[in-house]
Amino acid sequence: AAVIHGIPLIGALPEQVQLVRVGRAGGRRTTATRTLPGPADYEVVETEGISISSVAQTLVDLGRRRS
């Protein structure tokens, strides 16, 4: 979502795409993706025909990942 929203990232792009499944428990990991459970109020928008996290939600997610 950060790349699609045009949010600059520090360093290399992550090797895995992080996916959030709203309202689902448990997670899963493959070589290309990491799927995490998300709360029911997770902010999602449609951009370029796909559902992604909102800019605000993406910034929160990036902050969590970097800390």
mmCIF file as Biopython writes it, N, C-alpha, C and O atoms, coordinates in Angstrom:
data_model
#
loop_
_atom_site.group_PDB
_atom_site.id
_atom_site.type_symbol
_atom_site.label_atom_id
_atom_site.label_alt_id
_atom_site.label_comp_id
_atom_site.label_asym_id
_atom_site.label_entity_id
_atom_site.label_seq_id
_atom_site.pdbx_PDB_ins_code
_atom_site.Cartn_x
_atom_site.Cartn_y
_atom_site.Cartn_z
_atom_site.occupancy
_atom_site.B_iso_or_equiv
_atom_site.auth_seq_id
_atom_site.auth_asym_id
_atom_site.pdbx_PDB_model_num
ATOM 1   N N  . ALA A ? 1  ? 0.824   -1.191  0.000  1.0 0.0 1  A 1 
ATOM 2   C CA . ALA A ? 1  ? 0.000   0.000   0.000  1.0 0.0 1  A 1 
ATOM 3   C C  . ALA A ? 1  ? 0.868   1.254   0.000  1.0 0.0 1  A 1 
ATOM 4   O O  . ALA A ? 1  ? 0.536   2.246   -0.649 1.0 0.0 1  A 1 
ATOM 5   N N  . ALA A ? 2  ? 1.982   1.205   0.731  1.0 0.0 2  A 1 
ATOM 6   C CA . ALA A ? 2  ? 2.856   2.378   0.792  1.0 0.0 2  A 1 
ATOM 7   C C  . ALA A ? 2  ? 3.345   2.758   -0.601 1.0 0.0 2  A 1 
ATOM 8   O O  . ALA A ? 2  ? 3.353   3.937   -0.956 1.0 0.0 2  A 1 
ATOM 9   N N  . VAL A ? 3  ? 3.748   1.785   -1.378 1.0 0.0 3  A 1 
ATOM 10  C CA . VAL A ? 3  ? 4.241   2.051   -2.732 1.0 0.0 3  A 1 
ATOM 11  C C  . VAL A ? 3  ? 3.117   2.611   -3.602 1.0 0.0 3  A 1 
ATOM 12  O O  . VAL A ? 3  ? 3.333   3.574   -4.338 1.0 0.0 3  A 1 
ATOM 13  N N  . ILE A ? 4  ? 1.943   2.033   -3.531 1.0 0.0 4  A 1 
ATOM 14  C CA . ILE A ? 4  ? 0.809   2.501   -4.335 1.0 0.0 4  A 1 
ATOM 15  C C  . ILE A ? 4  ? 0.403   3.913   -3.933 1.0 0.0 4  A 1 
ATOM 16  O O  . ILE A ? 4  ? 0.064   4.725   -4.794 1.0 0.0 4  A 1 
ATOM 17  N N  . HIS A ? 5  ? 0.432   4.221   -2.631 1.0 0.0 5  A 1 
ATOM 18  C CA . HIS A ? 5  ? 0.087   5.565   -2.154 1.0 0.0 5  A 1 
ATOM 19  C C  . HIS A ? 5  ? 1.202   6.578   -2.403 1.0 0.0 5  A 1 
ATOM 20  O O  . HIS A ? 5  ? 0.990   7.778   -2.226 1.0 0.0 5  A 1 
ATOM 21  N N  . GLY A ? 6  ? 2.382   6.120   -2.810 1.0 0.0 6  A 1 
ATOM 22  C CA . GLY A ? 6  ? 3.499   7.030   -3.052 1.0 0.0 6  A 1 
ATOM 23  C C  . GLY A ? 6  ? 4.221   7.460   -1.788 1.0 0.0 6  A 1 
ATOM 24  O O  . GLY A ? 6  ? 4.896   8.490   -1.778 1.0 0.0 6  A 1 
ATOM 25  N N  . ILE A ? 7  ? 4.087   6.680   -0.721 1.0 0.0 7  A 1 
ATOM 26  C CA . ILE A ? 7  ? 4.773   6.974   0.536  1.0 0.0 7  A 1 
ATOM 27  C C  . ILE A ? 7  ? 6.224   6.515   0.396  1.0 0.0 7  A 1 
ATOM 28  O O  . ILE A ? 7  ? 6.474   5.344   0.112  1.0 0.0 7  A 1 
ATOM 29  N N  . PRO A ? 8  ? 7.184   7.425   0.591  1.0 0.0 8  A 1 
ATOM 30  C CA . PRO A ? 8  ? 8.587   7.015   0.461  1.0 0.0 8  A 1 
ATOM 31  C C  . PRO A ? 8  ? 8.995   6.051   1.571  1.0 0.0 8  A 1 
ATOM 32  O O  . PRO A ? 8  ? 8.626   6.228   2.731  1.0 0.0 8  A 1 
ATOM 33  N N  . LEU A ? 9  ? 9.752   5.042   1.202  1.0 0.0 9  A 1 
ATOM 34  C CA . LEU A ? 9  ? 10.242  4.065   2.166  1.0 0.0 9  A 1 
ATOM 35  C C  . LEU A ? 9  ? 11.744  4.230   2.334  1.0 0.0 9  A 1 
ATOM 36  O O  . LEU A ? 9  ? 12.452  4.550   1.379  1.0 0.0 9  A 1 
ATOM 37  N N  . ILE A ? 10 ? 12.220  4.013   3.537  1.0 0.0 10 A 1 
ATOM 38  C CA . ILE A ? 10 ? 13.651  4.080   3.821  1.0 0.0 10 A 1 
ATOM 39  C C  . ILE A ? 10 ? 14.230  2.685   3.628  1.0 0.0 10 A 1 
ATOM 40  O O  . ILE A ? 10 ? 13.710  1.713   4.175  1.0 0.0 10 A 1 
ATOM 41  N N  . GLY A ? 11 ? 15.295  2.585   2.859  1.0 0.0 11 A 1 
ATOM 42  C CA . GLY A ? 11 ? 15.924  1.287   2.636  1.0 0.0 11 A 1 
ATOM 43  C C  . GLY A ? 11 ? 15.253  0.518   1.516  1.0 0.0 11 A 1 
ATOM 44  O O  . GLY A ? 11 ? 14.442  1.051   0.759  1.0 0.0 11 A 1 
ATOM 45  N N  . ALA A ? 12 ? 15.616  -0.744  1.437  1.0 0.0 12 A 1 
ATOM 46  C CA . ALA A ? 12 ? 15.093  -1.618  0.384  1.0 0.0 12 A 1 
ATOM 47  C C  . ALA A ? 12 ? 13.631  -1.960  0.638  1.0 0.0 12 A 1 
ATOM 48  O O  . ALA A ? 12 ? 13.158  -1.925  1.774  1.0 0.0 12 A 1 
ATOM 49  N N  . LEU A ? 13 ? 12.931  -2.288  -0.428 1.0 0.0 13 A 1 
ATOM 50  C CA . LEU A ? 13 ? 11.554  -2.749  -0.279 1.0 0.0 13 A 1 
ATOM 51  C C  . LEU A ? 13 ? 11.552  -4.074  0.471  1.0 0.0 13 A 1 
ATOM 52  O O  . LEU A ? 13 ? 12.490  -4.860  0.340  1.0 0.0 13 A 1 
ATOM 53  N N  . PRO A ? 14 ? 10.509  -4.330  1.257  1.0 0.0 14 A 1 
ATOM 54  C CA . PRO A ? 14 ? 10.434  -5.611  1.966  1.0 0.0 14 A 1 
ATOM 55  C C  . PRO A ? 14 ? 10.402  -6.779  0.979  1.0 0.0 14 A 1 
ATOM 56  O O  . PRO A ? 14 ? 9.907   -6.648  -0.140 1.0 0.0 14 A 1 
ATOM 57  N N  . GLU A ? 15 ? 10.932  -7.906  1.407  1.0 0.0 15 A 1 
ATOM 58  C CA . GLU A ? 15 ? 10.926  -9.094  0.552  1.0 0.0 15 A 1 
ATOM 59  C C  . GLU A ? 15 ? 9.553   -9.745  0.495  1.0 0.0 15 A 1 
ATOM 60  O O  . GLU A ? 15 ? 9.250   -10.472 -0.451 1.0 0.0 15 A 1 
ATOM 61  N N  . GLN A ? 16 ? 8.713   -9.490  1.504  1.0 0.0 16 A 1 
ATOM 62  C CA . GLN A ? 16 ? 7.367   -10.052 1.542  1.0 0.0 16 A 1 
ATOM 63  C C  . GLN A ? 16 ? 6.334   -8.935  1.512  1.0 0.0 16 A 1 
ATOM 64  O O  . GLN A ? 16 ? 6.542   -7.870  2.093  1.0 0.0 16 A 1 
ATOM 65  N N  . VAL A ? 17 ? 5.223   -9.182  0.834  1.0 0.0 17 A 1 
ATOM 66  C CA . VAL A ? 17 ? 4.081   -8.283  0.867  1.0 0.0 17 A 1 
ATOM 67  C C  . VAL A ? 17 ? 3.263   -8.663  2.092  1.0 0.0 17 A 1 
ATOM 68  O O  . VAL A ? 17 ? 2.974   -9.839  2.313  1.0 0.0 17 A 1 
ATOM 69  N N  . GLN A ? 18 ? 2.891   -7.668  2.886  1.0 0.0 18 A 1 
ATOM 70  C CA . GLN A ? 18 ? 2.082   -7.938  4.077  1.0 0.0 18 A 1 
ATOM 71  C C  . GLN A ? 18 ? 0.614   -7.782  3.714  1.0 0.0 18 A 1 
ATOM 72  O O  . GLN A ? 18 ? 0.201   -6.740  3.205  1.0 0.0 18 A 1 
ATOM 73  N N  . LEU A ? 19 ? -0.165  -8.810  3.973  1.0 0.0 19 A 1 
ATOM 74  C CA . LEU A ? 19 ? -1.602  -8.810  3.721  1.0 0.0 19 A 1 
ATOM 75  C C  . LEU A ? 19 ? -2.336  -8.845  5.049  1.0 0.0 19 A 1 
ATOM 76  O O  . LEU A ? 19 ? -1.868  -9.464  6.005  1.0 0.0 19 A 1 
ATOM 77  N N  . VAL A ? 20 ? -3.480  -8.184  5.114  1.0 0.0 20 A 1 
ATOM 78  C CA . VAL A ? 20 ? -4.290  -8.188  6.327  1.0 0.0 20 A 1 
ATOM 79  C C  . VAL A ? 20 ? -5.656  -8.746  5.973  1.0 0.0 20 A 1 
ATOM 80  O O  . VAL A ? 20 ? -6.300  -8.294  5.026  1.0 0.0 20 A 1 
ATOM 81  N N  . ARG A ? 21 ? -6.089  -9.729  6.741  1.0 0.0 21 A 1 
ATOM 82  C CA . ARG A ? 21 ? -7.419  -10.312 6.553  1.0 0.0 21 A 1 
ATOM 83  C C  . ARG A ? 21 ? -8.300  -9.806  7.678  1.0 0.0 21 A 1 
ATOM 84  O O  . ARG A ? 21 ? -8.207  -10.277 8.812  1.0 0.0 21 A 1 
ATOM 85  N N  . VAL A ? 22 ? -9.151  -8.849  7.363  1.0 0.0 22 A 1 
ATOM 86  C CA . VAL A ? 22 ? -10.003 -8.216  8.365  1.0 0.0 22 A 1 
ATOM 87  C C  . VAL A ? 22 ? -11.004 -9.224  8.915  1.0 0.0 22 A 1 
ATOM 88  O O  . VAL A ? 22 ? -11.672 -9.936  8.165  1.0 0.0 22 A 1 
ATOM 89  N N  . GLY A ? 23 ? -11.091 -9.266  10.245 1.0 0.0 23 A 1 
ATOM 90  C CA . GLY A ? 23 ? -12.056 -10.126 10.911 1.0 0.0 23 A 1 
ATOM 91  C C  . GLY A ? 23 ? -11.684 -11.596 10.944 1.0 0.0 23 A 1 
ATOM 92  O O  . GLY A ? 23 ? -12.513 -12.429 11.310 1.0 0.0 23 A 1 
ATOM 93  N N  . ARG A ? 24 ? -10.473 -11.931 10.574 1.0 0.0 24 A 1 
ATOM 94  C CA . ARG A ? 24 ? -10.037 -13.332 10.585 1.0 0.0 24 A 1 
ATOM 95  C C  . ARG A ? 24 ? -8.931  -13.518 11.602 1.0 0.0 24 A 1 
ATOM 96  O O  . ARG A ? 24 ? -8.095  -12.632 11.785 1.0 0.0 24 A 1 
ATOM 97  N N  . ALA A ? 25 ? -8.920  -14.646 12.255 1.0 0.0 25 A 1 
ATOM 98  C CA . ALA A ? 25 ? -7.870  -14.961 13.232 1.0 0.0 25 A 1 
ATOM 99  C C  . ALA A ? 25 ? -6.751  -15.737 12.552 1.0 0.0 25 A 1 
ATOM 100 O O  . ALA A ? 25 ? -6.941  -16.332 11.491 1.0 0.0 25 A 1 
ATOM 101 N N  . GLY A ? 26 ? -5.600  -15.720 13.174 1.0 0.0 26 A 1 
ATOM 102 C CA . GLY A ? 26 ? -4.472  -16.497 12.663 1.0 0.0 26 A 1 
ATOM 103 C C  . GLY A ? 26 ? -3.762  -15.803 11.523 1.0 0.0 26 A 1 
ATOM 104 O O  . GLY A ? 26 ? -4.276  -14.848 10.941 1.0 0.0 26 A 1 
ATOM 105 N N  . GLY A ? 27 ? -2.593  -16.285 11.215 1.0 0.0 27 A 1 
ATOM 106 C CA . GLY A ? 27 ? -1.795  -15.709 10.142 1.0 0.0 27 A 1 
ATOM 107 C C  . GLY A ? 27 ? -1.160  -16.807 9.322  1.0 0.0 27 A 1 
ATOM 108 O O  . GLY A ? 27 ? -1.258  -17.989 9.651  1.0 0.0 27 A 1 
ATOM 109 N N  . ARG A ? 28 ? -0.505  -16.400 8.248  1.0 0.0 28 A 1 
ATOM 110 C CA . ARG A ? 28 ? 0.139   -17.362 7.368  1.0 0.0 28 A 1 
ATOM 111 C C  . ARG A ? 28 ? 1.307   -16.675 6.679  1.0 0.0 28 A 1 
ATOM 112 O O  . ARG A ? 28 ? 1.291   -15.462 6.469  1.0 0.0 28 A 1 
ATOM 113 N N  . ARG A ? 29 ? 2.304   -17.448 6.334  1.0 0.0 29 A 1 
ATOM 114 C CA . ARG A ? 29 ? 3.487   -16.878 5.691  1.0 0.0 29 A 1 
ATOM 115 C C  . ARG A ? 29 ? 3.918   -17.769 4.535  1.0 0.0 29 A 1 
ATOM 116 O O  . ARG A ? 29 ? 3.960   -18.993 4.659  1.0 0.0 29 A 1 
ATOM 117 N N  . THR A ? 30 ? 4.235   -17.142 3.414  1.0 0.0 30 A 1 
ATOM 118 C CA . THR A ? 30 ? 4.844   -17.839 2.283  1.0 0.0 30 A 1 
ATOM 119 C C  . THR A ? 30 ? 6.124   -17.075 1.940  1.0 0.0 30 A 1 
ATOM 120 O O  . THR A ? 30 ? 6.468   -16.110 2.622  1.0 0.0 30 A 1 
ATOM 121 N N  . THR A ? 31 ? 6.815   -17.489 0.912  1.0 0.0 31 A 1 
ATOM 122 C CA . THR A ? 31 ? 8.034   -16.766 0.545  1.0 0.0 31 A 1 
ATOM 123 C C  . THR A ? 31 ? 7.726   -15.358 0.042  1.0 0.0 31 A 1 
ATOM 124 O O  . THR A ? 31 ? 8.565   -14.466 0.166  1.0 0.0 31 A 1 
ATOM 125 N N  . ALA A ? 32 ? 6.542   -15.144 -0.521 1.0 0.0 32 A 1 
ATOM 126 C CA . ALA A ? 32 ? 6.199   -13.838 -1.092 1.0 0.0 32 A 1 
ATOM 127 C C  . ALA A ? 32 ? 5.277   -12.996 -0.222 1.0 0.0 32 A 1 
ATOM 128 O O  . ALA A ? 32 ? 5.264   -11.771 -0.349 1.0 0.0 32 A 1 
ATOM 129 N N  . THR A ? 33 ? 4.496   -13.635 0.670  1.0 0.0 33 A 1 
ATOM 130 C CA . THR A ? 33 ? 3.511   -12.888 1.454  1.0 0.0 33 A 1 
ATOM 131 C C  . THR A ? 33 ? 3.527   -13.268 2.925  1.0 0.0 33 A 1 
ATOM 132 O O  . THR A ? 33 ? 3.949   -14.358 3.312  1.0 0.0 33 A 1 
ATOM 133 N N  . ARG A ? 34 ? 3.056   -12.335 3.719  1.0 0.0 34 A 1 
ATOM 134 C CA . ARG A ? 34 ? 2.829   -12.566 5.146  1.0 0.0 34 A 1 
ATOM 135 C C  . ARG A ? 34 ? 1.412   -12.087 5.426  1.0 0.0 34 A 1 
ATOM 136 O O  . ARG A ? 34 ? 1.112   -10.907 5.244  1.0 0.0 34 A 1 
ATOM 137 N N  . THR A ? 35 ? 0.539   -12.983 5.864  1.0 0.0 35 A 1 
ATOM 138 C CA . THR A ? 35 ? -0.852  -12.642 6.121  1.0 0.0 35 A 1 
ATOM 139 C C  . THR A ? 35 ? -1.078  -12.544 7.623  1.0 0.0 35 A 1 
ATOM 140 O O  . THR A ? 35 ? -0.739  -13.453 8.380  1.0 0.0 35 A 1 
ATOM 141 N N  . LEU A ? 36 ? -1.661  -11.418 8.038  1.0 0.0 36 A 1 
ATOM 142 C CA . LEU A ? 36 ? -1.914  -11.150 9.449  1.0 0.0 36 A 1 
ATOM 143 C C  . LEU A ? 36 ? -3.400  -10.921 9.672  1.0 0.0 36 A 1 
ATOM 144 O O  . LEU A ? 36 ? -4.098  -10.466 8.765  1.0 0.0 36 A 1 
ATOM 145 N N  . PRO A ? 37 ? -3.899  -11.231 10.878 1.0 0.0 37 A 1 
ATOM 146 C CA . PRO A ? 37 ? -5.288  -10.897 11.180 1.0 0.0 37 A 1 
ATOM 147 C C  . PRO A ? 37 ? -5.421  -9.393  11.393 1.0 0.0 37 A 1 
ATOM 148 O O  . PRO A ? 37 ? -4.499  -8.754  11.902 1.0 0.0 37 A 1 
ATOM 149 N N  . GLY A ? 38 ? -6.545  -8.832  11.013 1.0 0.0 38 A 1 
ATOM 150 C CA . GLY A ? 38 ? -6.777  -7.403  11.206 1.0 0.0 38 A 1 
ATOM 151 C C  . GLY A ? 38 ? -8.071  -7.154  11.949 1.0 0.0 38 A 1 
ATOM 152 O O  . GLY A ? 38 ? -9.009  -7.945  11.846 1.0 0.0 38 A 1 
ATOM 153 N N  . PRO A ? 39 ? -8.132  -6.061  12.698 1.0 0.0 39 A 1 
ATOM 154 C CA . PRO A ? 39 ? -9.356  -5.736  13.427 1.0 0.0 39 A 1 
ATOM 155 C C  . PRO A ? 39 ? -10.475 -5.333  12.466 1.0 0.0 39 A 1 
ATOM 156 O O  . PRO A ? 39 ? -10.211 -4.951  11.326 1.0 0.0 39 A 1 
ATOM 157 N N  . ALA A ? 40 ? -11.700 -5.416  12.920 1.0 0.0 40 A 1 
ATOM 158 C CA . ALA A ? 40 ? -12.853 -5.086  12.080 1.0 0.0 40 A 1 
ATOM 159 C C  . ALA A ? 40 ? -12.821 -3.640  11.597 1.0 0.0 40 A 1 
ATOM 160 O O  . ALA A ? 40 ? -13.383 -3.330  10.547 1.0 0.0 40 A 1 
ATOM 161 N N  . ASP A ? 41 ? -12.166 -2.744  12.356 1.0 0.0 41 A 1 
ATOM 162 C CA . ASP A ? 41 ? -12.130 -1.328  11.969 1.0 0.0 41 A 1 
ATOM 163 C C  . ASP A ? 41 ? -10.882 -0.957  11.156 1.0 0.0 41 A 1 
ATOM 164 O O  . ASP A ? 41 ? -10.565 0.224   11.018 1.0 0.0 41 A 1 
ATOM 165 N N  . TYR A ? 42 ? -10.187 -1.938  10.629 1.0 0.0 42 A 1 
ATOM 166 C CA . TYR A ? 42 ? -9.004  -1.689  9.792  1.0 0.0 42 A 1 
ATOM 167 C C  . TYR A ? 42 ? -9.437  -0.872  8.577  1.0 0.0 42 A 1 
ATOM 168 O O  . TYR A ? 42 ? -10.378 -1.254  7.882  1.0 0.0 42 A 1 
ATOM 169 N N  . GLU A ? 43 ? -8.767  0.241   8.312  1.0 0.0 43 A 1 
ATOM 170 C CA . GLU A ? 43 ? -9.177  1.161   7.246  1.0 0.0 43 A 1 
ATOM 171 C C  . GLU A ? 43 ? -8.708  0.680   5.878  1.0 0.0 43 A 1 
ATOM 172 O O  . GLU A ? 43 ? -7.509  0.578   5.617  1.0 0.0 43 A 1 
ATOM 173 N N  . VAL A ? 44 ? -9.668  0.387   5.013  1.0 0.0 44 A 1 
ATOM 174 C CA . VAL A ? 44 ? -9.379  -0.110  3.668  1.0 0.0 44 A 1 
ATOM 175 C C  . VAL A ? 44 ? -10.016 0.829   2.645  1.0 0.0 44 A 1 
ATOM 176 O O  . VAL A ? 44 ? -11.137 1.302   2.837  1.0 0.0 44 A 1 
ATOM 177 N N  . VAL A ? 45 ? -9.293  1.091   1.564  1.0 0.0 45 A 1 
ATOM 178 C CA . VAL A ? 45 ? -9.808  1.893   0.455  1.0 0.0 45 A 1 
ATOM 179 C C  . VAL A ? 45 ? -9.572  1.123   -0.841 1.0 0.0 45 A 1 
ATOM 180 O O  . VAL A ? 45 ? -8.756  0.202   -0.884 1.0 0.0 45 A 1 
ATOM 181 N N  . GLU A ? 46 ? -10.285 1.502   -1.890 1.0 0.0 46 A 1 
ATOM 182 C CA . GLU A ? 46 ? -10.033 0.882   -3.194 1.0 0.0 46 A 1 
ATOM 183 C C  . GLU A ? 46 ? -9.218  1.854   -4.035 1.0 0.0 46 A 1 
ATOM 184 O O  . GLU A ? 46 ? -9.609  3.005   -4.228 1.0 0.0 46 A 1 
ATOM 185 N N  . THR A ? 47 ? -8.084  1.380   -4.531 1.0 0.0 47 A 1 
ATOM 186 C CA . THR A ? 47 ? -7.185  2.189   -5.344 1.0 0.0 47 A 1 
ATOM 187 C C  . THR A ? 47 ? -6.713  1.353   -6.522 1.0 0.0 47 A 1 
ATOM 188 O O  . THR A ? 47 ? -6.261  0.220   -6.350 1.0 0.0 47 A 1 
ATOM 189 N N  . GLU A ? 48 ? -6.819  1.906   -7.697 1.0 0.0 48 A 1 
ATOM 190 C CA . GLU A ? 48 ? -6.393  1.200   -8.910 1.0 0.0 48 A 1 
ATOM 191 C C  . GLU A ? 48 ? -7.040  -0.179  -9.026 1.0 0.0 48 A 1 
ATOM 192 O O  . GLU A ? 48 ? -6.432  -1.122  -9.532 1.0 0.0 48 A 1 
ATOM 193 N N  . GLY A ? 49 ? -8.279  -0.281  -8.550 1.0 0.0 49 A 1 
ATOM 194 C CA . GLY A ? 49 ? -9.037  -1.520  -8.671 1.0 0.0 49 A 1 
ATOM 195 C C  . GLY A ? 49 ? -8.739  -2.590  -7.642 1.0 0.0 49 A 1 
ATOM 196 O O  . GLY A ? 49 ? -9.261  -3.701  -7.738 1.0 0.0 49 A 1 
ATOM 197 N N  . ILE A ? 50 ? -7.899  -2.273  -6.647 1.0 0.0 50 A 1 
ATOM 198 C CA . ILE A ? 50 ? -7.607  -3.252  -5.597 1.0 0.0 50 A 1 
ATOM 199 C C  . ILE A ? 50 ? -7.867  -2.640  -4.228 1.0 0.0 50 A 1 
ATOM 200 O O  . ILE A ? 50 ? -7.775  -1.424  -4.058 1.0 0.0 50 A 1 
ATOM 201 N N  . SER A ? 51 ? -8.186  -3.472  -3.265 1.0 0.0 51 A 1 
ATOM 202 C CA . SER A ? 51 ? -8.398  -3.015  -1.892 1.0 0.0 51 A 1 
ATOM 203 C C  . SER A ? 51 ? -7.061  -2.975  -1.171 1.0 0.0 51 A 1 
ATOM 204 O O  . SER A ? 51 ? -6.344  -3.974  -1.111 1.0 0.0 51 A 1 
ATOM 205 N N  . ILE A ? 52 ? -6.732  -1.802  -0.623 1.0 0.0 52 A 1 
ATOM 206 C CA . ILE A ? 52 ? -5.495  -1.632  0.134  1.0 0.0 52 A 1 
ATOM 207 C C  . ILE A ? 52 ? -5.801  -0.821  1.383  1.0 0.0 52 A 1 
ATOM 208 O O  . ILE A ? 52 ? -6.868  -0.216  1.493  1.0 0.0 52 A 1 
ATOM 209 N N  . SER A ? 53 ? -4.871  -0.810  2.318  1.0 0.0 53 A 1 
ATOM 210 C CA . SER A ? 53 ? -5.066  -0.009  3.520  1.0 0.0 53 A 1 
ATOM 211 C C  . SER A ? 53 ? -5.042  1.472   3.155  1.0 0.0 53 A 1 
ATOM 212 O O  . SER A ? 53 ? -4.375  1.879   2.204  1.0 0.0 53 A 1 
ATOM 213 N N  . SER A ? 54 ? -5.782  2.271   3.928  1.0 0.0 54 A 1 
ATOM 214 C CA . SER A ? 54 ? -5.806  3.717   3.706  1.0 0.0 54 A 1 
ATOM 215 C C  . SER A ? 54 ? -4.418  4.295   3.972  1.0 0.0 54 A 1 
ATOM 216 O O  . SER A ? 54 ? -3.557  3.616   4.530  1.0 0.0 54 A 1 
ATOM 217 N N  . VAL A ? 55 ? -4.203  5.541   3.575  1.0 0.0 55 A 1 
ATOM 218 C CA . VAL A ? 55 ? -2.917  6.190   3.835  1.0 0.0 55 A 1 
ATOM 219 C C  . VAL A ? 55 ? -2.642  6.207   5.333  1.0 0.0 55 A 1 
ATOM 220 O O  . VAL A ? 55 ? -1.547  5.849   5.767  1.0 0.0 55 A 1 
ATOM 221 N N  . ALA A ? 56 ? -3.637  6.626   6.133  1.0 0.0 56 A 1 
ATOM 222 C CA . ALA A ? 56 ? -3.442  6.692   7.587  1.0 0.0 56 A 1 
ATOM 223 C C  . ALA A ? 56 ? -3.116  5.318   8.162  1.0 0.0 56 A 1 
ATOM 224 O O  . ALA A ? 56 ? -2.202  5.190   8.976  1.0 0.0 56 A 1 
ATOM 225 N N  . GLN A ? 57 ? -3.855  4.288   7.749  1.0 0.0 57 A 1 
ATOM 226 C CA . GLN A ? 57 ? -3.620  2.938   8.252  1.0 0.0 57 A 1 
ATOM 227 C C  . GLN A ? 57 ? -2.247  2.439   7.825  1.0 0.0 57 A 1 
ATOM 228 O O  . GLN A ? 57 ? -1.560  1.777   8.603  1.0 0.0 57 A 1 
ATOM 229 N N  . THR A ? 58 ? -1.842  2.747   6.605  1.0 0.0 58 A 1 
ATOM 230 C CA . THR A ? 58 ? -0.528  2.342   6.112  1.0 0.0 58 A 1 
ATOM 231 C C  . THR A ? 58 ? 0.577   2.976   6.943  1.0 0.0 58 A 1 
ATOM 232 O O  . THR A ? 58 ? 1.558   2.310   7.278  1.0 0.0 58 A 1 
ATOM 233 N N  . LEU A ? 59 ? 0.431   4.262   7.282  1.0 0.0 59 A 1 
ATOM 234 C CA . LEU A ? 59 ? 1.433   4.934   8.115  1.0 0.0 59 A 1 
ATOM 235 C C  . LEU A ? 59 ? 1.531   4.284   9.494  1.0 0.0 59 A 1 
ATOM 236 O O  . LEU A ? 59 ? 2.630   4.117   10.023 1.0 0.0 59 A 1 
ATOM 237 N N  . VAL A ? 60 ? 0.393   3.918   10.076 1.0 0.0 60 A 1 
ATOM 238 C CA . VAL A ? 60 ? 0.399   3.208   11.365 1.0 0.0 60 A 1 
ATOM 239 C C  . VAL A ? 60 ? 1.115   1.873   11.212 1.0 0.0 60 A 1 
ATOM 240 O O  . VAL A ? 60 ? 1.950   1.519   12.045 1.0 0.0 60 A 1 
ATOM 241 N N  . ASP A ? 61 ? 0.801   1.136   10.164 1.0 0.0 61 A 1 
ATOM 242 C CA . ASP A ? 61 ? 1.432   -0.168  9.932  1.0 0.0 61 A 1 
ATOM 243 C C  . ASP A ? 61 ? 2.944   -0.032  9.750  1.0 0.0 61 A 1 
ATOM 244 O O  . ASP A ? 61 ? 3.710   -0.833  10.285 1.0 0.0 61 A 1 
ATOM 245 N N  . LEU A ? 62 ? 3.371   0.982   8.997  1.0 0.0 62 A 1 
ATOM 246 C CA . LEU A ? 62 ? 4.807   1.202   8.797  1.0 0.0 62 A 1 
ATOM 247 C C  . LEU A ? 62 ? 5.493   1.535   10.113 1.0 0.0 62 A 1 
ATOM 248 O O  . LEU A ? 62 ? 6.599   1.063   10.377 1.0 0.0 62 A 1 
ATOM 249 N N  . GLY A ? 63 ? 4.842   2.344   10.936 1.0 0.0 63 A 1 
ATOM 250 C CA . GLY A ? 63 ? 5.405   2.679   12.244 1.0 0.0 63 A 1 
ATOM 251 C C  . GLY A ? 63 ? 5.573   1.455   13.120 1.0 0.0 63 A 1 
ATOM 252 O O  . GLY A ? 63 ? 6.575   1.323   13.822 1.0 0.0 63 A 1 
ATOM 253 N N  . ARG A ? 64 ? 4.611   0.568   13.083 1.0 0.0 64 A 1 
ATOM 254 C CA . ARG A ? 64 ? 4.706   -0.674  13.869 1.0 0.0 64 A 1 
ATOM 255 C C  . ARG A ? 64 ? 5.833   -1.558  13.357 1.0 0.0 64 A 1 
ATOM 256 O O  . ARG A ? 64 ? 6.563   -2.162  14.142 1.0 0.0 64 A 1 
ATOM 257 N N  . ARG A ? 65 ? 5.973   -1.631  12.043 1.0 0.0 65 A 1 
ATOM 258 C CA . ARG A ? 65 ? 6.996   -2.494  11.448 1.0 0.0 65 A 1 
ATOM 259 C C  . ARG A ? 65 ? 8.404   -1.989  11.740 1.0 0.0 65 A 1 
ATOM 260 O O  . ARG A ? 65 ? 9.319   -2.788  11.936 1.0 0.0 65 A 1 
ATOM 261 N N  . ARG A ? 66 ? 8.582   -0.695  11.769 1.0 0.0 66 A 1 
ATOM 262 C CA . ARG A ? 66 ? 9.907   -0.105  11.959 1.0 0.0 66 A 1 
ATOM 263 C C  . ARG A ? 66 ? 10.328  -0.038  13.417 1.0 0.0 66 A 1 
ATOM 264 O O  . ARG A ? 66 ? 11.507  0.167   13.707 1.0 0.0 66 A 1 
ATOM 265 N N  . SER A ? 67 ? 9.388   -0.207  14.342 1.0 0.0 67 A 1 
ATOM 266 C CA . SER A ? 67 ? 9.759   -0.083  15.766 1.0 0.0 67 A 1 
ATOM 267 C C  . SER A ? 67 ? 10.151  -1.406  16.372 1.0 0.0 67 A 1 
ATOM 268 O O  . SER A ? 67 ? 10.487  -1.468  17.554 1.0 0.0 67 A 1 
#
